[in-house]
Amino acid sequence: MHIVLMLFLVISSCALTENVSILLGGPVFLLGLACFNLGSDKWREKQEGLIILLGLICLVLVFIGNFFNW
């Protein structure tokens, strides 16, 4: 899942930049942005559809949880 890998690398690069150095966080950030080019177009579209479906399911669960005060 290139989206999850990209998010992990970008978030960890922000932490590295803030806590260690921009010399360490910068290349990790660029590596995270390079994840946009992983796989074929059809594979990326399939993965993005899966992430959108997962997000919509989580949104419905949040509304149900708020309705029942969980």
C-alpha positions, -999 to +999 in steps of 0.1 A: +000+000+000+019+030-013-004+055+005+003+040+039+040+038+032+041+074+020+022+087+051+045+068+074+077+082+057+064+117+056+053+117+092+085+101+104+105+126+084+087+155+101+096+140+135+132+135+124+135+171+111+121+185+144+140+163+168+172+154+150+182+174+119+169+185+086+198+166+070+181+134+082+145+143+077+148+159+043+158+127+024+132+106+042+106+132+032+117+130-004+116+092-003+081+094+010+070+117-019+087+093-043+061+067-032+036+083-056+055+065-084+053+030-070+035+003-090+013+006-121-015+030-126-041+002-123-026-010-090-025+025-075-061+031-084-071-002-068-052+007-036-067+042-035-101+028-039-095+005-009-083+034+012-113+054+003-136+025+012-118+020+045-122+057+053-159+057+045-164+027+068-145+044+096-166+076+091-199+056+094-185+039+126-177+073+141-212+085+134-227+053+149-204+056+179-213+092+185-250+084+182-248+057+209-223+078+230-195+052+229 
